[in-house]
């Protein structure tokens, strides 16, 4: 039986992880849960699951929960350090990192330091601190199992294969809600339009990243570190049906692909049960019913965030961290209607253009992220003042 901590249990991936776990009570025990500030849902989850500990990153929300959580019988850990301490819970052997954003890096490192299995949905851990994370994983002999559907697909295609036989990794993307549109068509799109993803039901931040293609860019950087593949050997193709989740091309010309419905419970379950497979509630795809599978090149002129991610990844140093944080700030500003959709890529571009990269350690990464937040906010304010 695996003993799990689920970071970000109140988010989309966290809730679906709990759904998968509840189907197999003989395989999994949840000993820890965390949320940023959704204490209402966390309390409901804790009453049902009865974990040993829960963590709330927002210290004010944690204080409000302190009395009620005691009645449930769980230890309450508050503040960002509470999330770190939760990862160190001795009773857990596996951590599911389903946090959103760069806040996921320190919990990832804490998990690896403890030698616990890491099931990773928080791609920003690798985007921001990929070199540090992968080095620590090797030192601690901990395997990082991906949860993202694309990286789970690659992981499955590579199972039993030798790295020397791999020629190219091909990451697919739906193209988001604005696939086929040109830049002139996106000037006045609304938040609601950008959140109307045609295939996947996801959290707001990742849905906007999908609309800008930044999500594909972050996935490219994640794949580089997860699978130790050069950026020139990672390709992105648009696949609107979202049935082929990614592919691997080998040196002999063979291409392996992983296909499945657009349901995150599948990659979540695969990561949880690896190396075994167990039945799932997900309905299998019917190829005859699908009829066609389409693929096309991404439009980097209309959606330049993907291009910026490649450039930041190849530049290395602190550039990916700056890319990620500038994007986080820009997306939040768009969601709160402070800026327009096209301003997101412009804010990211200007942050990268002004940045001077440094070889990363944790302190330098924190300084680079702080710098990127400041520059992004300056640009957001400038855009607001012009509107």
C-alpha positions in Angstrom: 0.0 0.0 0.0 1.3 3.4 -0.9 1.0 6.2 1.6 0.2 9.5 -0.2 0.5 13.2 0.4 -1.5 15.2 -2.1 -0.3 18.8 -2.5 -3.0 21.0 -4.0 -5.7 18.6 -3.1 -8.4 21.2 -3.7 -7.4 21.9 -7.3 -8.4 20.1 -10.4 -5.6 17.5 -10.4 -5.8 17.1 -6.7 -9.5 16.4 -6.7 -9.2 13.9 -9.6 -6.3 12.2 -7.7 -8.6 11.7 -4.7 -11.2 10.3 -7.0 -8.7 7.7 -8.4 -7.4 6.8 -4.9 -10.9 6.2 -3.5 -11.5 3.5 -6.1 -8.6 1.5 -4.7 -8.6 1.7 -0.9 -6.5 -1.4 -0.7 -3.7 0.2 -2.8 -3.6 3.7 -1.4 -3.8 5.6 1.9 -3.8 9.4 2.0 -2.0 10.7 5.0 -1.6 14.4 4.0 -3.5 17.1 2.1 -2.8 20.7 1.3 -4.4 23.8 -0.2 -3.4 27.4 -0.8 -6.6 28.7 0.8 -9.7 26.7 -0.1 -10.3 25.6 3.5 -14.0 24.8 2.8 -13.2 22.0 0.4 -10.1 20.9 2.3 -12.3 20.4 5.4 -14.7 18.3 3.4 -11.8 16.2 2.1 -10.3 15.8 5.5 -13.6 14.7 7.1 -13.9 12.0 4.4 -10.3 10.9 4.1 -9.1 11.4 7.7 -5.5 12.3 6.9 -2.9 12.6 9.6 -2.0 16.2 8.6 -3.3 19.0 6.5 -1.4 22.1 5.3 -2.8 25.6 4.3 -0.4 27.9 2.6 -2.4 31.0 3.4 -1.6 31.6 7.0 -4.8 33.6 7.7 -7.0 30.8 6.2 -5.0 28.3 8.3 -5.8 30.3 11.5 -9.5 30.3 10.7 -9.4 26.5 10.1 -7.4 25.7 13.3 -10.4 25.1 15.6 -12.5 23.1 13.1 -9.6 20.8 11.9 -8.8 19.8 15.5 -12.2 18.2 15.8 -11.4 16.1 12.7 -8.3 14.8 14.3 -5.7 16.0 11.8 -2.6 18.1 12.5 -2.7 21.5 10.9 0.4 23.0 9.3 0.2 26.7 8.3 2.0 28.9 5.9 4.4 28.0 3.0 6.6 26.2 5.5 3.7 24.1 6.5 3.6 22.7 2.9 7.3 21.9 3.2 6.9 20.2 6.6 4.0 18.2 5.2 6.3 16.8 2.5 8.5 15.5 5.4 5.7 13.5 7.1 7.4 10.3 8.1 4.3 8.2 7.4 4.2 9.1 3.7 6.3 7.4 1.0 4.8 9.2 -2.0 4.0 12.9 -2.7 1.7 14.0 -5.5 2.7 17.6 -6.3 -0.4 19.1 -7.9 0.4 22.7 -6.9 0.1 25.4 -9.5 3.0 27.7 -10.3 6.5 28.3 -9.1 5.5 27.7 -5.5 5.8 24.0 -6.3 9.6 24.1 -6.5 10.4 24.0 -2.8 7.9 21.2 -2.0 9.4 19.2 -4.9 12.9 19.7 -3.4 11.7 18.8 0.1 10.1 15.6 -1.3 13.3 14.6 -3.0 15.5 15.4 0.0 13.3 13.0 2.0 13.8 10.3 -0.6 10.1 10.0 -1.2 8.5 9.0 -4.6 7.5 12.1 -6.5 4.5 12.1 -8.8 4.8 15.5 -10.6 2.0 17.6 -12.0 3.7 20.8 -11.1 5.7 21.4 -14.3 7.0 24.7 -12.9 9.3 22.8 -10.6 11.3 21.7 -13.6 10.8 24.9 -15.6 12.2 27.1 -12.8 14.7 24.7 -11.1 15.2 21.9 -13.6 18.9 21.5 -13.1 18.7 21.6 -9.3 15.7 19.2 -9.2 17.2 16.6 -11.6 20.6 16.7 -9.8 18.9 16.1 -6.5 16.8 13.3 -7.8 19.9 11.5 -9.1 21.7 12.0 -5.8 18.7 10.6 -3.8 18.0 7.9 -6.4 14.4 9.0 -6.7 12.4 8.6 -9.9 10.1 11.5 -10.9 7.0 10.1 -12.4 5.1 12.6 -14.6 1.3 13.2 -14.3 0.9 15.7 -17.2 -0.9 13.8 -20.0 1.8 14.6 -22.5 4.7 13.6 -20.3 2.9 10.5 -19.1 2.4 9.6 -22.8 6.2 10.1 -23.4 7.0 8.1 -20.3 4.8 5.2 -21.4 6.3 5.3 -25.0 9.8 5.2 -23.6 9.1 2.3 -21.2 11.7 -0.5 -21.9 13.5 1.6 -24.6 17.1 2.8 -24.5 17.7 6.6 -24.6 20.3 6.1 -27.4 17.5 4.8 -29.6 15.4 8.0 -29.3 15.6 10.5 -32.2 12.8 12.9 -31.3 10.0 13.6 -28.8 6.8 15.0 -30.2 4.5 16.8 -27.8 0.9 17.3 -29.0 -1.4 20.2 -28.1 -5.0 20.9 -28.9 -4.3 24.5 -30.0 -6.6 25.9 -27.4 -9.8 27.9 -28.0 -8.2 30.2 -30.5 -6.6 27.7 -32.9 -6.8 29.0 -36.4 -7.2 32.6 -35.5 -4.7 35.3 -36.3 -3.3 38.0 -34.0 -5.7 40.6 -35.3 -8.6 38.4 -34.2 -7.4 38.2 -30.6 -7.1 41.8 -29.7 -10.4 42.0 -27.8 -11.0 38.4 -26.7 -12.5 38.1 -23.2 -11.5 36.1 -20.2 -14.5 33.9 -20.7 -13.5 33.1 -24.3 -10.0 32.3 -23.3 -11.2 29.9 -20.6 -13.5 28.0 -23.0 -11.1 25.2 -23.8 -12.5 22.9 -26.5 -11.2 19.6 -25.1 -9.9 19.7 -21.5 -11.4 20.8 -18.2 -8.6 22.4 -16.2 -7.8 25.1 -13.7 -7.9 28.8 -14.9 -4.1 29.4 -15.1 -3.3 26.3 -17.2 -6.3 27.0 -19.4 -5.0 30.5 -20.2 -1.6 29.0 -20.8 -3.2 26.6 -23.3 -4.8 29.5 -25.1 -1.4 31.3 -25.5 0.5 28.1 -26.2 2.7 28.9 -23.2 1.6 25.6 -21.7 3.3 23.8 -24.6 6.4 25.9 -24.1 6.5 24.9 -20.4 6.0 21.3 -21.4 9.0 21.5 -23.7 11.2 22.6 -20.9 9.7 20.0 -18.6 10.4 17.3 -21.2 14.0 18.4 -21.6 14.7 17.8 -17.9 12.4 14.8 -17.4 13.8 12.8 -20.3 17.3 14.4 -20.7 16.6 15.3 -24.4 18.1 18.3 -26.3 15.6 21.0 -27.2 16.3 20.5 -30.9 15.0 17.0 -30.5 11.7 18.1 -29.0 8.9 19.1 -31.4 5.4 20.5 -30.8 2.5 19.7 -33.1 -1.1 20.8 -32.9 -3.6 18.0 -32.7 -7.1 19.4 -32.2 -8.7 16.0 -31.3 -6.4 15.6 -28.2 -6.5 11.9 -28.6 -2.8 11.3 -29.3 -1.2 12.7 -26.1 2.4 12.6 -27.4 4.7 10.5 -29.5 8.4 9.3 -29.6 10.3 8.9 -32.8 13.2 6.4 -32.8 16.3 6.2 -34.9 14.9 3.5 -37.2 12.0 5.7 -38.2 9.5 4.0 -36.0 7.1 6.2 -34.0 5.3 5.1 -30.9 2.3 7.1 -29.7 0.0 6.9 -26.6 -3.7 7.4 -27.3 -6.5 7.9 -24.9 -9.6 10.0 -24.1 -9.3 13.6 -22.7 -9.5 12.5 -19.1 -6.7 13.4 -16.6 -7.7 10.5 -14.4 -5.8 8.1 -16.8 -2.4 9.7 -16.5 -3.0 10.3 -12.7 -3.9 6.6 -12.2 -0.9 5.4 -14.3 1.5 7.5 -12.2 -0.1 6.2 -9.0 -0.1 2.5 -9.9 3.2 2.4 -11.9 4.6 0.0 -12.9 1.3 -1.8 -12.8 -1.9 -1.0 -14.7 -5.4 -1.4 -13.2 -8.9 -0.9 -14.6 -10.2 2.7 -14.7 -13.7 4.2 -15.0 -12.7 6.0 -18.2 -14.4 5.0 -21.4 -11.8 3.8 -24.0 -11.7 5.6 -27.3 -13.4 4.2 -30.4 -11.1 4.8 -33.4 -13.7 4.1 -36.0 -16.1 6.6 -34.3 -13.3 9.2 -34.3 -12.7 8.8 -38.0 -9.8 11.3 -38.4 -6.8 12.5 -36.4 -5.4 15.8 -37.6 -1.9 17.3 -37.0 -0.5 20.8 -37.9 2.3 23.1 -37.2 1.9 25.6 -34.4 1.4 29.3 -35.4 4.4 30.9 -33.7 3.6 34.4 -35.1 0.1 34.5 -33.5 1.2 32.5 -30.4 4.8 33.5 -29.7 4.9 32.3 -26.1 5.9 28.8 -27.4 8.9 30.4 -29.3 9.9 32.4 -26.2 9.9 29.1 -24.1 12.2 27.4 -26.6 14.5 30.4 -26.5 14.5 30.6 -22.7 15.1 26.8 -22.4 18.0 26.9 -24.8 19.5 29.9 -23.0 19.3 28.1 -19.7 20.6 29.7 -16.5 17.8 31.8 -14.9 15.9 32.5 -18.2 13.3 29.7 -17.8 12.5 31.0 -14.2 12.0 34.5 -15.6 9.8 33.2 -18.4 7.6 31.4 -16.0 7.2 34.1 -13.4 6.6 36.9 -15.9 3.9 34.6 -17.4 2.3 33.9 -14.0 2.0 37.7 -13.4 0.7 38.4 -16.9 -1.9 35.6 -16.7 -3.2 36.8 -13.3 -3.4 40.3 -14.7 -5.4 39.1 -17.7 -7.7 37.0 -15.5 -8.5 40.1 -13.4 -9.0 42.1 -16.7 -6.1 44.5 -16.1 -4.5 43.7 -19.4 -5.6 42.2 -22.8 -4.9 38.7 -24.1 -2.1 39.8 -26.5 -0.4 41.7 -23.7 0.5 38.4 -22.0 3.2 37.5 -24.6 4.4 41.0 -24.7 5.0 41.1 -21.0 6.9 37.8 -21.1 9.0 39.0 -24.1 10.0 42.2 -22.4 11.0 40.5 -19.2 13.2 38.0 -21.1 14.7 40.8 -23.2 15.8 42.8 -20.1 17.1 39.8 -18.2 20.8 38.9 -17.8 21.0 35.2 -17.0 22.8 33.8 -14.0 23.9 30.2 -13.2 21.1 29.1 -10.8 21.1 28.1 -7.2 18.1 28.5 -4.9 19.1 32.0 -3.8 19.7 33.2 -7.3 16.5 31.6 -8.5 14.5 33.5 -5.9 16.2 36.7 -6.7 15.6 36.2 -10.5 11.9 35.4 -9.8 11.5 38.5 -7.6 13.1 40.6 -10.3 10.8 39.1 -13.0 7.7 39.8 -10.9 8.7 43.4 -10.4 9.4 43.9 -14.1 6.2 42.2 -15.1 4.2 44.4 -12.7 5.9 47.5 -14.1 4.8 46.5 -17.6 1.3 45.6 -16.4 0.9 49.0 -14.8 2.2 50.7 -17.9 -0.4 48.9 -20.0 -3.2 49.8 -17.6 -2.3 53.4 -17.7 -2.5 53.4 -21.5 -5.9 51.8 -21.6 
